[in-house]
Amino acid sequence: MFKNILLSTVLCATLSAQSFEIFLQNSIKNSPYLKANSLSIAQANERAGVTTRYENPILSIEASNFSSDVGRSEVGYRAAISQPIRLWGISANRKDFANTQTSEAKSLVTLNRANLVANLSLLYIDYKSSVNVERLAEEELLISQKISLISKEHYENGTIARVKYIQAKLDASRVENTLNERKAATITTYYALLGLAGANEEVDIETAHKFVLSSNNSLENSAEIDYLKKQGLRASAEAELNANKLEWINLYGEFEQEPDQDIARVGVDIPLIFFNTKSEEKRIAKLQAKKLKLLTTNISNTRTMKLREIEKSLSVLDMLSRSTQILLASQQELLSMYEDAYKEASVNLIELQIIKNQMILTKEKAIIIKRQQEQKIVEHNLLTGEYND
């Protein structure tokens, strides 16, 4: 009867709760964090415009007063316009640099999205495990209360001492205290999940979601590695841009009218590259590009080892899960037999409680194993780019 009531309560809660898939989709759609990150693409586009834009022309106008004798003067004027001209090839370098800035920003947005999905998934796993542990405490409480009732009957019938009955009641109180601790842990994980999702109201979330391991075992689509590569490309493009010692020349034209003559001029101002050769900027950018390339190689090697570790860990955890389920089935059968025997007073209370505690520990171990498995799956999926889109 107690098990049926518990099952009905869990079933009703599951039917009215929101699935994790919908919760995740809504979180991604409404996340202020992701919306803020998406603005970085617009910022990169604007920076690209700054990188490729031309300088404004300069207009100069002046009036002159020419005087040859005292008391006699004539007015002249001069008008000039100049335009900085970007040298051939510089525009292509600036465009390439601007494109790498935009590409880097897009890659960062993808990385932040993937990390958010993975972190939400990990928090959901924590929440789901807390709920399952809480339900396990509820199940243990029902068993302890059942044992307490049986002990009360035996005590009233005179088949056991009062101390045994008190011991059974104390065990039920202990489990009830543990249940309250588990409820507090569930509340903590629940609000941590909502907080990361950026939710502005509470929502019931089901705990039946199962994480599926991606079939992809390569780092080809890793958002983290892609972002490091994009950073390297941006640094290389910056180095190419800074390799140009001379970027601009100034083309000008002017017209000057004097009392006895009109003068028209066309010329070019060419900077002389003596001191500011940009050699330092070029070396800095090249060193940054080399540094990012080495970091990318290091991260790639590290993540490759991590994938192998995850693969082997999942294999061991799978075997451990199967053996735990076999052990649990035997313990449940044994507990049922001891409960029946205790009703007939053919076994003592200590033996029954030992079997009960062993079964609860095995069930808790199964929950921990499941949690570890799903955490490894989320790590694997993040590394292989499953959460990029």
VMD Tcl script that draws the C-alpha trace (Angstrom):
set ca {
  {0.00 0.00 0.00}
  {2.76 2.45 0.97}
  {4.65 1.69 -2.25}
  {1.53 2.29 -4.34}
  {0.96 5.68 -2.69}
  {4.59 6.67 -3.32}
  {4.42 5.52 -6.95}
  {1.21 7.48 -7.55}
  {2.74 10.64 -6.07}
  {5.84 10.37 -8.26}
  {3.74 9.62 -11.37}
  {1.48 12.65 -10.86}
  {4.47 14.94 -10.33}
  {6.11 13.62 -13.51}
  {2.99 14.11 -15.63}
  {2.59 17.75 -14.57}
  {6.29 18.66 -14.84}
  {8.08 20.23 -17.79}
  {10.50 18.03 -19.70}
  {14.18 18.89 -19.54}
  {14.31 19.30 -23.35}
  {11.67 22.05 -23.23}
  {13.28 23.63 -20.17}
  {16.63 23.67 -21.98}
  {15.16 25.15 -25.16}
  {13.38 27.89 -23.22}
  {16.53 28.61 -21.23}
  {18.61 29.02 -24.38}
  {15.94 31.13 -26.05}
  {15.40 33.47 -23.11}
  {18.85 33.49 -21.52}
  {20.03 37.09 -20.89}
  {23.57 35.69 -20.83}
  {23.34 34.32 -24.39}
  {21.55 37.44 -25.61}
  {24.37 39.54 -24.22}
  {26.93 37.27 -25.88}
  {25.18 37.48 -29.25}
  {25.72 41.24 -29.19}
  {29.46 40.61 -29.45}
  {28.91 39.61 -33.09}
  {27.30 42.98 -33.81}
  {30.18 44.64 -31.97}
  {32.70 42.69 -34.08}
  {30.92 43.80 -37.25}
  {31.15 47.40 -36.11}
  {34.84 46.96 -35.29}
  {35.29 45.51 -38.76}
  {33.77 48.67 -40.17}
  {36.20 50.75 -38.13}
  {39.12 48.65 -39.41}
  {38.22 49.02 -43.10}
  {36.86 52.56 -43.21}
  {38.66 55.42 -44.96}
  {39.83 58.67 -43.46}
  {37.79 61.80 -44.06}
  {39.05 64.45 -46.53}
  {40.36 67.73 -45.16}
  {39.31 71.10 -46.59}
  {41.47 74.16 -45.99}
  {40.39 77.75 -46.80}
  {42.37 80.88 -46.08}
  {42.37 84.58 -47.05}
  {45.50 86.68 -47.58}
  {46.16 90.39 -47.51}
  {48.90 91.54 -49.91}
  {50.36 95.02 -49.41}
  {53.15 96.52 -51.53}
  {52.85 100.22 -50.51}
  {51.67 101.90 -47.39}
  {47.96 102.45 -47.62}
  {47.49 100.13 -50.54}
  {46.48 96.45 -50.21}
  {44.79 93.68 -52.17}
  {43.07 90.52 -51.00}
  {43.87 86.98 -52.15}
  {42.68 83.59 -51.14}
  {43.66 79.96 -51.09}
  {41.54 76.79 -51.06}
  {42.92 73.26 -50.69}
  {41.52 69.78 -50.21}
  {43.44 66.67 -49.22}
  {42.44 63.02 -49.01}
  {44.39 60.22 -47.30}
  {44.73 57.34 -49.77}
  {45.24 53.79 -48.58}
  {47.96 51.97 -50.51}
  {47.23 49.02 -52.75}
  {47.14 45.75 -50.77}
  {46.44 47.40 -47.42}
  {42.68 47.22 -47.98}
  {42.88 43.45 -48.47}
  {44.89 43.05 -45.24}
  {42.43 45.21 -43.33}
  {39.48 43.28 -44.73}
  {41.08 39.95 -43.78}
  {41.72 41.25 -40.26}
  {38.14 42.50 -39.98}
  {36.79 39.11 -41.14}
  {38.88 37.26 -38.56}
  {37.52 39.56 -35.83}
  {33.95 38.69 -36.82}
  {34.78 34.99 -37.12}
  {36.38 34.98 -33.67}
  {33.31 36.67 -32.16}
  {30.97 34.08 -33.73}
  {33.17 31.24 -32.45}
  {33.09 32.70 -28.94}
  {29.28 32.90 -29.04}
  {29.15 29.23 -30.08}
  {31.55 28.28 -27.27}
  {29.53 30.18 -24.67}
  {26.31 28.52 -25.86}
  {27.87 25.05 -25.71}
  {29.24 25.71 -22.22}
  {25.85 26.96 -21.03}
  {24.08 23.84 -22.35}
  {26.70 21.60 -20.71}
  {26.55 23.46 -17.37}
  {22.74 23.40 -17.38}
  {22.87 19.67 -18.10}
  {25.32 19.06 -15.25}
  {23.17 21.05 -12.82}
  {20.12 19.14 -14.02}
  {21.97 15.88 -13.30}
  {22.73 17.16 -9.79}
  {19.07 18.09 -9.33}
  {17.83 14.76 -10.67}
  {20.22 12.85 -8.41}
  {19.08 14.90 -5.41}
  {15.45 14.12 -6.23}
  {16.22 10.41 -6.59}
  {18.13 10.35 -3.31}
  {15.23 12.16 -1.65}
  {12.79 9.58 -3.04}
  {15.08 6.85 -1.76}
  {14.91 8.41 1.71}
  {11.11 8.42 1.42}
  {11.21 4.74 0.48}
  {13.48 3.97 3.42}
  {11.17 5.89 5.73}
  {8.21 3.79 4.62}
  {10.20 0.60 5.28}
  {11.37 1.86 8.69}
  {7.82 2.88 9.65}
  {6.59 -0.53 8.55}
  {9.23 -2.22 10.69}
  {8.30 0.07 13.59}
  {4.62 -0.94 13.31}
  {5.52 -4.62 13.28}
  {7.82 -4.08 16.27}
  {4.99 -2.36 18.11}
  {2.72 -5.35 17.48}
  {5.41 -7.75 18.71}
  {6.02 -5.62 21.80}
  {2.31 -5.44 22.60}
  {2.07 -9.22 22.12}
  {5.05 -9.70 24.40}
  {7.29 -11.38 21.80}
  {10.04 -8.70 21.90}
  {11.41 -6.41 24.57}
  {10.40 -2.76 24.76}
  {13.97 -1.73 23.89}
  {13.61 -3.36 20.48}
  {10.44 -1.41 19.79}
  {12.14 1.85 20.84}
  {15.09 0.99 18.63}
  {12.78 0.55 15.63}
  {11.08 3.91 16.38}
  {14.48 5.63 16.64}
  {15.51 4.22 13.28}
  {12.37 5.66 11.70}
  {13.11 9.05 13.29}
  {16.69 8.91 12.00}
  {15.49 8.23 8.46}
  {12.96 11.06 8.71}
  {15.77 13.41 9.71}
  {17.82 12.20 6.75}
  {14.83 12.81 4.47}
  {14.68 16.46 5.57}
  {18.40 16.82 4.82}
  {17.82 15.38 1.33}
  {14.93 17.79 0.77}
  {17.20 20.71 1.62}
  {19.82 19.45 -0.85}
  {17.16 19.15 -3.56}
  {16.07 22.74 -2.99}
  {19.67 23.93 -3.34}
  {20.25 22.12 -6.64}
  {16.84 23.17 -7.99}
  {17.44 26.88 -7.51}
  {21.01 26.60 -8.76}
  {19.59 25.17 -11.99}
  {16.99 27.93 -12.30}
  {19.60 30.57 -11.51}
  {21.96 29.50 -14.28}
  {19.05 29.29 -16.71}
  {18.21 32.91 -15.96}
  {14.64 31.97 -15.08}
  {12.43 34.62 -13.51}
  {9.86 32.20 -12.12}
  {9.73 28.69 -10.72}
  {8.91 25.75 -12.96}
  {8.47 22.03 -12.23}
  {11.07 19.99 -14.09}
  {10.72 16.27 -14.64}
  {13.59 14.00 -13.68}
  {13.20 11.22 -16.23}
  {15.45 12.67 -18.94}
  {18.19 10.34 -20.19}
  {21.37 11.70 -21.75}
  {22.55 10.00 -24.93}
  {26.22 9.64 -25.80}
  {27.19 11.27 -29.09}
  {28.41 8.86 -31.76}
  {31.15 11.34 -32.69}
  {34.49 10.58 -31.04}
  {36.65 13.30 -32.61}
  {37.47 16.88 -31.64}
  {36.82 18.17 -35.15}
  {33.74 20.12 -34.00}
  {35.05 21.15 -30.58}
  {33.87 24.71 -29.88}
  {36.77 25.30 -27.50}
  {39.44 24.31 -30.03}
  {37.68 26.17 -32.83}
  {37.71 29.36 -30.76}
  {41.45 29.02 -30.11}
  {42.03 28.50 -33.84}
  {39.97 31.59 -34.67}
  {42.02 33.59 -32.17}
  {45.17 32.37 -33.92}
  {43.84 33.38 -37.32}
  {42.97 36.83 -35.99}
  {46.48 37.23 -34.55}
  {48.05 36.12 -37.84}
  {45.90 38.58 -39.79}
  {46.92 41.32 -37.37}
  {50.58 40.42 -37.93}
  {50.09 40.68 -41.69}
  {48.43 44.06 -41.28}
  {51.21 45.34 -39.04}
  {53.81 44.15 -41.54}
  {52.89 47.11 -43.75}
  {55.28 49.90 -42.83}
  {53.44 52.42 -44.96}
  {49.64 52.35 -45.11}
  {48.59 55.83 -46.17}
  {49.72 58.64 -48.47}
  {48.08 62.01 -48.58}
  {46.87 63.30 -51.96}
  {46.12 67.03 -52.06}
  {45.12 69.71 -54.50}
  {44.90 73.45 -53.98}
  {44.14 76.69 -55.81}
  {45.62 80.02 -54.80}
  {44.75 83.44 -56.17}
  {47.14 86.34 -55.66}
  {46.93 89.91 -57.02}
  {49.21 89.22 -59.97}
  {48.84 85.47 -60.43}
  {46.76 82.33 -59.95}
  {48.43 79.18 -58.70}
  {47.14 75.61 -58.89}
  {48.95 72.78 -57.12}
  {48.58 69.00 -56.96}
  {50.85 66.93 -54.74}
  {51.39 63.93 -52.55}
  {52.56 63.73 -48.94}
  {54.51 60.54 -48.36}
  {55.50 59.60 -44.77}
  {59.19 58.79 -44.42}
  {59.63 55.50 -42.55}
  {62.57 56.26 -40.28}
  {61.47 55.61 -36.70}
  {57.99 54.05 -36.57}
  {58.47 50.93 -38.68}
  {55.86 48.91 -36.72}
  {58.39 46.15 -36.20}
  {57.38 45.79 -32.54}
  {53.68 45.44 -33.36}
  {54.50 42.87 -36.02}
  {56.64 40.79 -33.64}
  {54.02 41.00 -30.88}
  {51.27 39.80 -33.20}
  {53.43 36.97 -34.56}
  {54.35 35.85 -31.04}
  {50.66 35.88 -30.09}
  {49.78 33.79 -33.13}
  {52.54 31.30 -32.27}
  {51.45 31.21 -28.64}
  {47.83 30.49 -29.61}
  {48.94 27.75 -32.00}
  {50.89 26.03 -29.23}
  {47.97 26.42 -26.81}
  {45.62 24.93 -29.40}
  {47.93 21.94 -29.82}
  {48.17 21.51 -26.05}
  {44.41 21.76 -25.54}
  {43.80 19.35 -28.43}
  {46.15 16.77 -26.91}
  {44.63 17.23 -23.45}
  {41.07 16.89 -24.73}
  {42.00 13.81 -26.78}
  {43.23 12.13 -23.60}
  {40.04 13.27 -21.85}
  {37.90 11.59 -24.51}
  {39.82 8.35 -24.05}
  {39.42 8.60 -20.27}
  {35.68 9.18 -20.65}
  {35.31 6.24 -23.01}
  {37.10 3.84 -20.62}
  {35.32 5.26 -17.56}
  {31.91 4.75 -19.17}
  {32.82 1.16 -19.97}
  {33.77 0.47 -16.33}
  {30.75 2.36 -14.99}
  {28.47 0.32 -17.24}
  {29.85 -2.94 -15.82}
  {29.59 -1.52 -12.31}
  {25.98 -0.50 -12.92}
  {25.03 -3.99 -14.11}
  {26.68 -5.71 -11.13}
  {25.04 -3.22 -8.77}
  {21.60 -3.98 -10.20}
  {22.21 -7.71 -9.76}
  {23.25 -7.14 -6.15}
  {20.27 -4.89 -5.56}
  {17.82 -7.48 -6.87}
  {19.25 -10.07 -4.45}
  {19.10 -7.64 -1.54}
  {15.49 -6.67 -2.29}
  {14.53 -10.34 -2.40}
  {16.39 -10.96 0.86}
  {14.75 -7.95 2.53}
  {11.31 -9.20 1.54}
  {12.10 -12.59 3.02}
  {13.40 -11.03 6.27}
  {10.32 -8.77 6.53}
  {8.08 -11.83 6.30}
  {10.24 -13.67 8.78}
  {10.20 -10.71 11.18}
  {6.41 -10.71 11.10}
  {6.57 -14.27 12.35}
  {9.26 -13.28 14.87}
  {11.67 -15.83 13.41}
  {14.47 -13.24 12.89}
  {15.59 -10.41 15.14}
  {15.34 -6.69 14.49}
  {19.07 -6.12 14.08}
  {19.30 -8.61 11.20}
  {16.36 -7.00 9.43}
  {17.77 -3.49 9.80}
  {21.17 -4.59 8.53}
  {19.59 -6.03 5.38}
  {17.47 -2.89 4.96}
  {20.47 -0.57 5.35}
  {22.54 -2.61 2.90}
  {19.81 -2.40 0.29}
  {19.44 1.38 0.76}
  {23.20 1.85 0.42}
  {23.19 -0.19 -2.79}
  {20.33 1.87 -4.20}
  {22.17 5.07 -3.31}
  {25.28 3.67 -4.97}
  {23.24 2.99 -8.12}
  {22.09 6.63 -8.14}
  {25.69 7.81 -7.78}
  {26.83 5.55 -10.61}
  {24.06 6.86 -12.86}
  {25.06 10.41 -12.01}
  {28.69 9.71 -12.89}
  {27.68 8.10 -16.18}
  {25.57 11.06 -17.24}
  {28.25 13.55 -16.20}
  {30.74 11.72 -18.42}
  {28.24 11.73 -21.31}
  {27.77 15.51 -21.00}
  {31.55 16.05 -20.93}
  {31.92 13.87 -24.02}
  {29.17 15.64 -25.91}
  {30.61 19.06 -25.07}
  {34.07 18.09 -26.30}
  {32.76 16.64 -29.57}
  {30.62 19.68 -30.43}
  {27.20 18.16 -29.74}
  {26.05 21.34 -27.99}
  {27.29 23.85 -30.57}
  {23.91 24.40 -32.25}
}
mol new
graphics top color blue
foreach p $ca { graphics top sphere $p radius 0.5 }
foreach p [lrange $ca 0 end-1] q [lrange $ca 1 end] { graphics top cylinder $p $q radius 0.2 }
display resetview
